[in-house]
């Protein structure tokens, strides 16, 4: 049985999009929490936050070998952020508040409407066509009008708003850092990279598309630029509309159906032959954040999965578990989860020489089972 636990190191994904594209429906399906859903803008003024288990069959398989008293999965946080509109970077539609919520997230899952809707049943042209001109939005349809989807247009609107906000912040930073850089080498480095980024963003390119060095990324980390965050696009489809998904950052989902599936028990889903894509979405979010999972076995009493950024060392992984494990780190004993399964026990794995002792320089691998020594 899975038990939730206090999050020592959480990663969050902000669910964004234009009004009424299915964000809250997705959040409900993800977290199975009841949220306020209605067909008009700004239903979600304050963000809902939900903690979601990262599906990982390895945890259960390790538990079959170790037979602990409890299993504790790793988790990821999802934040349901209210709909963005044109002009959000200037404060339109409570935009500044919404953009601030995005800034605090590690990644962005953008929900995009990818099916036709009735403008009349959807609340009028303003909601069915958020990219329309003000004149078009004010029209009142005298008949039922079916408005085709335009995923790329919706994606472009959100991209533009985030770029405009980053551009505004970059302008202020250039002015501030130019003054601070006189006689200060650190500020001078920041000034030079910020000025370079500002010029590229002005050309309409996302910061995530700029080839920055690790040092440059570290220098600008504190500013939490919106377009530096990794994106995943959730194309909310009715299952009928043909869509091309050119890369792994796009996932087609029928969110109405996902919402209905989330209300059913596992037995009911199996009987009806319904398959949810929620686990795939969670895994995709985990992947775009470049995260891995490692495991700890606390004296055989508890198996716990932990989330870690790819490429970090054993002491840094220890710090996720407890600050002492990083500060007082001496060494760690490590075995890949598959090797532990083959050995059928920790003691047998030790006898077979499958457990290796590593030092501070060891880079943790996805699926490592680790015992820290302090």
C-alpha positions in Angstrom: 0.0 0.0 0.0 1.3 3.5 -0.9 1.6 6.1 1.8 2.0 9.8 1.0 4.8 11.6 2.8 6.2 15.0 3.6 7.9 16.4 0.4 11.5 17.2 1.1 12.2 18.1 -2.6 9.2 18.7 -4.8 9.0 19.7 -8.5 6.0 21.5 -9.8 4.2 21.7 -13.1 1.9 24.6 -13.9 -1.1 23.7 -16.0 -1.8 26.7 -18.2 -3.8 27.7 -21.3 -6.4 30.0 -22.6 -9.8 30.1 -20.8 -12.0 27.1 -21.0 -9.6 24.7 -22.8 -9.8 21.9 -20.1 -7.2 22.9 -17.6 -9.3 22.2 -14.5 -10.7 19.0 -16.0 -7.1 17.8 -16.4 -6.2 18.8 -12.9 -9.2 16.9 -11.5 -8.3 13.8 -13.5 -4.7 14.0 -12.3 -5.4 14.6 -8.6 -9.0 13.3 -8.3 -9.8 16.4 -6.3 -13.0 18.3 -6.8 -12.4 21.7 -8.4 -14.7 24.4 -9.6 -15.3 23.9 -13.4 -17.5 26.3 -15.4 -17.7 27.5 -19.1 -16.5 31.0 -18.5 -13.2 32.7 -18.0 -11.3 33.0 -14.7 -13.1 30.2 -12.9 -9.7 29.4 -11.4 -8.6 32.7 -10.0 -6.6 31.1 -7.2 -4.5 28.1 -8.2 -5.4 24.7 -7.1 -2.4 22.6 -6.0 -2.3 18.8 -6.0 0.3 16.3 -5.2 0.4 13.4 -7.6 2.2 10.0 -7.3 4.7 9.3 -10.0 3.8 5.8 -11.3 6.8 3.5 -11.1 6.4 -0.3 -11.2 10.0 -0.7 -10.0 9.0 0.3 -6.5 6.5 -2.6 -6.2 9.0 -5.1 -7.7 11.7 -4.1 -5.1 9.1 -4.4 -2.4 8.4 -8.0 -3.4 12.0 -8.8 -2.7 12.7 -6.7 0.4 9.2 -7.2 1.9 9.1 -3.8 3.8 6.4 -2.6 6.2 5.5 0.2 3.7 6.3 1.6 0.3 6.5 5.3 -0.3 6.4 6.6 -3.9 7.9 9.8 -5.1 5.5 12.6 -6.1 5.2 15.6 -8.4 3.2 18.8 -7.8 0.6 20.1 -10.3 -0.7 23.7 -10.1 -4.0 24.5 -11.9 -3.4 28.1 -13.0 -6.3 30.3 -14.3 -6.7 31.0 -18.0 -4.3 33.4 -19.7 -5.6 35.9 -22.2 -4.1 38.3 -24.8 -2.5 41.2 -22.9 -1.8 39.1 -19.8 1.8 40.5 -19.6 0.2 44.0 -19.3 -2.2 42.8 -16.6 -5.2 41.9 -18.8 -7.5 39.3 -17.2 -5.6 39.3 -13.9 -2.5 38.4 -16.0 0.2 39.5 -13.6 -1.2 37.3 -10.9 -1.3 34.3 -13.2 2.1 34.9 -14.6 3.5 35.0 -11.0 2.0 31.5 -10.4 3.8 30.2 -13.5 7.1 31.7 -12.4 7.0 29.5 -9.3 6.7 26.3 -11.3 9.5 24.2 -12.7 7.8 23.3 -15.9 4.7 24.2 -17.9 2.0 21.9 -19.2 0.0 23.9 -21.7 -3.5 22.6 -22.5 -4.6 23.4 -26.0 -8.1 23.0 -27.5 -7.9 20.7 -30.4 -11.5 20.1 -31.4 -14.4 22.2 -32.8 -16.9 23.8 -30.4 -20.3 25.5 -30.7 -19.7 29.2 -30.1 -23.3 29.5 -28.8 -23.0 26.7 -26.4 -19.5 27.6 -25.4 -20.4 31.1 -24.2 -20.1 33.1 -27.4 -17.4 34.1 -29.8 -15.2 35.6 -27.1 -14.7 32.2 -25.4 -14.7 30.1 -28.5 -12.2 32.4 -30.3 -9.9 33.9 -27.7 -7.5 35.1 -30.5 -10.3 37.1 -32.3 -10.4 40.8 -32.6 -12.4 42.9 -30.1 -15.0 43.6 -32.9 -15.4 39.9 -33.5 -15.6 39.1 -29.8 -18.5 41.5 -29.4 -20.6 39.8 -32.0 -23.6 37.8 -30.8 -24.2 34.8 -33.0 -27.8 34.5 -34.1 -27.4 30.9 -34.8 -25.3 28.0 -33.6 -21.8 28.5 -34.9 -19.2 25.8 -34.9 -15.8 27.2 -34.4 -12.9 25.0 -35.6 -9.9 24.5 -33.3 -6.6 26.3 -33.9 -4.0 24.7 -31.7 -1.1 26.5 -33.2 -2.8 29.9 -32.8 -3.5 29.1 -29.1 0.1 28.0 -28.5 1.4 31.2 -30.2 -0.8 33.4 -27.9 0.7 31.9 -24.8 4.2 32.0 -26.2 3.8 35.7 -27.0 2.5 36.6 -23.6 5.4 34.8 -21.8 8.0 36.3 -24.2 6.6 39.8 -23.6 6.8 39.3 -19.8 10.3 38.0 -20.0 11.3 40.9 -22.3 9.9 43.4 -19.8 11.9 41.8 -17.0 15.1 41.6 -19.1 14.8 45.3 -19.9 14.8 46.2 -16.2 17.6 43.8 -15.4 19.8 45.3 -18.1 19.4 48.7 -16.6 20.1 47.5 -13.1 23.0 45.3 -13.9 24.7 47.9 -16.0 24.9 50.1 -13.0 25.9 47.3 -10.6 28.6 45.9 -13.0 31.0 48.7 -12.5 33.8 47.2 -10.4 31.8 44.0 -9.8 32.9 41.0 -11.8 29.9 38.9 -10.9 27.4 41.6 -11.9 29.4 42.2 -15.1 29.0 38.5 -16.1 25.3 38.7 -15.4 25.0 41.9 -17.4 26.7 40.4 -20.4 24.5 37.3 -20.5 21.3 39.2 -19.8 22.0 41.6 -22.6 22.6 38.7 -25.0 19.4 37.0 -23.9 17.4 40.2 -24.3 18.5 40.6 -27.9 17.5 37.0 -28.7 14.1 37.2 -26.9 13.4 40.4 -28.9 13.6 38.2 -32.0 10.7 36.0 -30.7 12.9 33.1 -29.5 12.3 31.3 -26.2 15.1 31.4 -23.7 14.9 27.6 -23.6 15.9 27.6 -27.3 19.1 29.5 -26.6 22.3 27.5 -26.4 23.5 28.6 -22.9 26.4 27.1 -21.0 26.0 25.5 -17.6 27.7 28.6 -16.0 25.3 30.9 -17.8 22.3 28.9 -16.7 23.5 29.1 -13.2 24.0 32.8 -13.4 20.4 33.5 -14.5 18.7 30.8 -12.4 17.5 33.3 -9.8 15.4 35.3 -12.3 13.1 32.3 -13.1 12.4 33.4 -16.7 9.1 32.1 -17.9 10.3 31.0 -21.4 13.3 29.1 -19.9 11.0 26.5 -18.4 10.4 23.2 -20.2 7.0 22.9 -22.0 4.7 20.0 -22.5 1.6 20.6 -24.8 -1.5 18.6 -24.0 -3.8 18.6 -27.1 -7.3 18.3 -25.7 -9.0 16.4 -28.5 -12.4 14.8 -29.0 -10.8 11.7 -30.5 -12.2 12.6 -34.0 -10.0 15.5 -35.0 -6.9 14.4 -36.9 -3.8 15.9 -35.3 -0.1 15.6 -36.0 2.2 15.3 -33.0 5.7 16.0 -34.3 7.6 15.6 -31.1 7.5 14.0 -27.6 6.5 17.3 -26.0 3.0 16.9 -27.4 0.5 14.5 -26.0 -3.1 14.0 -27.3 -5.7 13.5 -24.6 -9.5 13.5 -24.5 -9.8 15.4 -21.3 -13.6 15.0 -21.0 -13.1 11.2 -21.2 -10.2 11.4 -18.8 -12.4 13.2 -16.3 -15.0 10.5 -16.5 -12.5 7.7 -16.2 -11.1 9.3 -13.1 -14.5 8.9 -11.4 -14.4 5.1 -11.9 -12.8 2.5 -9.7 -10.0 0.4 -11.1 -12.3 -2.6 -11.4 -14.9 -0.6 -13.4 -12.2 0.7 -15.7 -11.0 -2.8 -16.4 -14.5 -4.1 -17.0 -15.2 -1.3 -19.5 -11.8 -1.7 -21.1 -11.0 2.0 -20.5 -7.4 3.1 -20.6 -6.3 6.4 -19.1 -3.3 8.4 -20.4 -2.8 10.2 -17.1 0.2 8.0 -16.1 1.8 8.8 -19.5 1.3 12.5 -18.9 2.9 12.3 -15.4 5.8 10.4 -16.9 6.2 12.9 -19.7 6.2 15.8 -17.2 8.9 13.9 -15.2 10.9 13.5 -18.4 10.8 17.1 -19.6 12.1 18.2 -16.2 15.0 15.7 -16.7 14.4 13.9 -13.5 15.3 10.5 -12.3 14.2 8.2 -9.5 16.4 6.5 -6.9 15.4 4.3 -4.1 16.3 3.8 -0.4 15.7 0.8 1.7 15.6 1.8 5.4 16.7 -1.3 7.2 14.1 -3.3 5.2 11.3 -1.4 7.0 10.5 1.1 4.2 11.2 1.4 0.5 11.0 4.9 -0.6 11.4 6.5 -4.1 13.0 9.9 -4.4 13.1 12.5 -7.2 16.5 13.9 -8.3 17.7 16.0 -11.2 19.7 13.9 -13.7 23.5 14.3 -13.3 23.7 15.0 -9.6 26.2 13.3 -7.3 25.6 10.8 -4.4 26.0 13.5 -1.7 23.4 15.7 -3.5 21.0 12.7 -3.6 21.7 12.2 0.1 20.6 15.8 0.7 17.2 15.0 -0.8 16.7 12.4 1.9 18.1 14.4 4.8 20.5 17.4 5.1 22.9 15.3 7.2 23.3 12.8 4.4 24.8 15.5 2.3 26.8 17.4 4.9 28.2 14.3 6.7 28.4 12.1 3.6 31.3 9.6 3.8 30.3 7.0 1.1 27.3 5.1 -0.2 26.5 1.6 -1.1 24.7 1.3 -4.5 23.0 -1.4 -6.5 20.9 -1.1 -9.6 17.3 -2.2 -8.9 17.4 -5.0 -11.5 20.5 -6.5 -9.9 18.7 -6.4 -6.5 15.8 -8.3 -8.0 18.1 -10.9 -9.4 19.9 -11.4 -6.1 16.5 -11.6 -4.3 17.8 -9.9 -1.2 20.2 -7.2 0.0 22.4 -9.7 1.9 22.6 -12.1 -1.1 23.5 -9.1 -3.4 26.3 -8.3 -1.0 27.6 -11.9 -1.1 27.6 -11.9 -4.9 29.5 -8.6 -5.0 26.7 -6.8 -6.7 26.7 -3.9 -4.3 29.4 -1.3 -5.0 30.8 1.3 -2.6 31.0 4.8 -4.1 32.3 8.2 -3.0 31.4 11.8 -3.4 32.1 11.9 -7.2 29.6 9.1 -8.0 26.8 10.3 -10.3 23.5 8.7 -9.3 21.7 6.7 -12.1 18.0 6.2 -12.6 16.9 3.1 -10.7 19.8 3.1 -8.2 19.0 1.6 -4.8 21.2 3.5 -2.3 22.3 3.2 1.3 24.0 6.3 2.6 26.9 6.2 5.1 27.6 9.2 7.3 
